[in-house]
Amino acid sequence: MATWTTASGPGTAAARAVLLIAALVALALAETIKTDLWYFDLETCLNGGPPIQVQSRVVASYDPYYQPCPSDEATCYLYNTAGSVNFYVTTICSEEAEISLPEFPGASYLAKTYSDKTCTMPYYLVLMWRIGDGCQPSEVNAGLKYHQVTIDGDSVELRWICSDSSCTSCMYVEGGDLGMCDGHLGQGLQYLVLEASPTCAAPAYTVPLGDFEAQPLQAASERRDCFAAVDTSVLGGWAVTADAASYCCTERGTLVESTSATGCAGTNVRPSSFFYDDATQTTYQECYSGLEAATCLPTPGEDDDPAVLTAVAGGALVSAGPEGELARSFAITIDGAAAGAYALMVGGSVHYCTGRGTVVGATCRMNRCDDSTLNFITVGAAASEGDFCYHTCFLTE
């Protein structure tokens, strides 16, 4: 099956080939960066879902639009309003200047890749459209337009920049054999289907927020329902939306005279770096941004079949190891609430414990509020005064 298109740019094929070769040579000699634009509707963007479209481009320093990578990446900012549809964009910039084909959980894509005429050099431009049922909103630069991807065996048809929601009136109707390299215009074009990556049961927020003035929030979850990855530790938190951005906050407190009060008796007070809800007088702090579906935390069971956990109340137990300070490295969900957990082997079964304290007498002191429990695990030997003890533990059914 040949590759075809119903529209083409100005000039002859030979002229375009000459221009392309010149551009590739110049690109090889110039300083370059890679920019990624991910297009979303707002809800999908805030929840870390798959974008509608992706555009990855290598930009050379001679390009009039070239700018060095900014110090901060933009996440979920309003890019364009097309009709009644708002499109939001996340931008990613890299000085490595090499395009890789991303995978997103829960969504497959048609990728149109541009390279040299043999399709062996790195890509300099990749356009991606989410594959769905029928015609989908897209093309934010040209107003509200639509696209449709139809796969038939090893061939594909792509309709894009369509003016109607049935994708019958389209500026471009093109396609070809999947994986075939078409280099007849001096550039290599390929259509590739990128399958959805496995669904991630526990994506993580990974970027700690620095100091900031206390801000009102737009929404907050009622229970812990998100995860933050901090070095080697996993923390459960509350999903917070503020100024159209999404965060995971791992501490919750009370608003007291414009400060955030936490701790056993509200004695830990901070004047800034928290979000607050005036209606409930609740504060949220120790927050993280940068939700990444690619940062999938380990969980008991499989991502598409998470294990069911039950509470352990076996008294003082001993784990054979490992010795030393453990990392809270697993993400678990108990009665709908997210938590980080330590994994300890006891009697041939993995126990997942959400807390760590110190041994005091025959108990485990769980926190600074002097809460204690008789059900806990120590590592390597029976409990001794002052040892670490791991509590609030669960087993897979």
Secondary structure, DSSP 8 states (H G I E B T S, - for coil): ---EES---SS-HHHHHHHHHHHHHHHHHS-EEEEEEEEE-HHHHHTT---SEEEEEEEETTSTT-----SS---SEEEEEETTEEEEEEEEEETT-------BBTB-EEEEEEEETTS-S--SEEEEEE--SS-EEE-GGGSSEEEEEEEETTEEEEEEEESSTTS-SEEEEEEEETT--B-TTSEEEEEEEE--B---SSEEEEEE------EE-SEE-SS--EEEEETTEEEEEEEEEETTEEEEEEEEEEEETTEEEESTTS-EEESSSEEEETTTTEEEEEEEEEEEEEEE---SEETTEE--EEE---SEEEE----S-----EEEEETTEEEEEEEEEETTEEEEEEEEEEEETTEEE-STT--EES-EEEESSS--TT-EEEEEEEEE-
